[in-house]
Amino acid sequence: MPPDDLPSSPLDSLGRIGVIGAGAAGAALARMLATRGAEVVAVASRAPERAATLAAALPGAAAVTPERLVRACDLIFLAVPDDAIAPLAAALPWRAGQGAIHLSGAKDAAALGAVSAAGAHPAALHPLMTFARAPLDTPVVALLERVAGCTWALEADDAGLAAALARIVAVLDGRVVRLAAGDRVPYHIAAVLASNYVVALIGAAVALWEGFGVGGDEALRALLPLLRGAVENLSGVGLPDALSGPVARGDAGTIAAHLAWLDAHTADRAGSPELAALRDAYVALARLALPLGRAKGTLDVATAERLARLLAAAPLPPAETE
């Protein structure tokens, strides 16, 4: 119990919390929960030295084995790789009434089947956010600022556990979206498109700059303000108005020039696999942009159909075979 002169935390009633996994997400969550007044008493990791370092940053926490952590805690977060969730859960000594929550965006709560079999309550809680690889080097206030306004995808059948997790999200200044098991794959596809593949596209853009003699670091510095501007437009005017560029304007000549350059540089598909993949991606993304251009009102039906025909023409040449 906190002293009488200290305010209680909305997380006081959660009981003893343990975090299995001391990587980016697990370490960030443990530090944020402890700062917000939760009783984080134990951490575990397959790398014991990482667990020890994280525990040292948490008041009153100990680095223990996963088995000891489950025996000691009421609410356990599994911040481990997706493929490790089910086998780890099957190996741990759960008891009735505990809450077990994994942080995966791709896996549903059914991955914790062993938790249900033991009479404990499974859940999935995924922050729609990325974390740095070295969260212990990041001040906890910066972590809290990073997740403020973040959406957390929650899947939990037990009403009490769902309410407790919603309270955690509220204390972290986030918002909850409830998912059913069948929602998980399209939810995660959306996350990958909005984050991971944006990074992949910037990587491809940097490679194009390197092709005309600009170094990678300099190219990234040049492109980041453009990327930030697109994000600011999305935040300011939303969809579809944030769409700019040749598809939004109906610039068939520009798109044809892009395709011609890509085709010329992927004539030997086997010799230019990265550019061949980029050509495929360019066509696919342009097709996805067409309905946004129509919705924005800057692309009329006739021009949209012309662009669609342009994008459907000139299939990629097949790879050469010996």
Summary of the structure (lengths in Angstrom):
residues: 322
radius of gyration: 24.3
end to end distance: 75.2
largest distance: 80.8
contacts: 977
relative contact order: 0.07
helix: 57%
strand: 12%
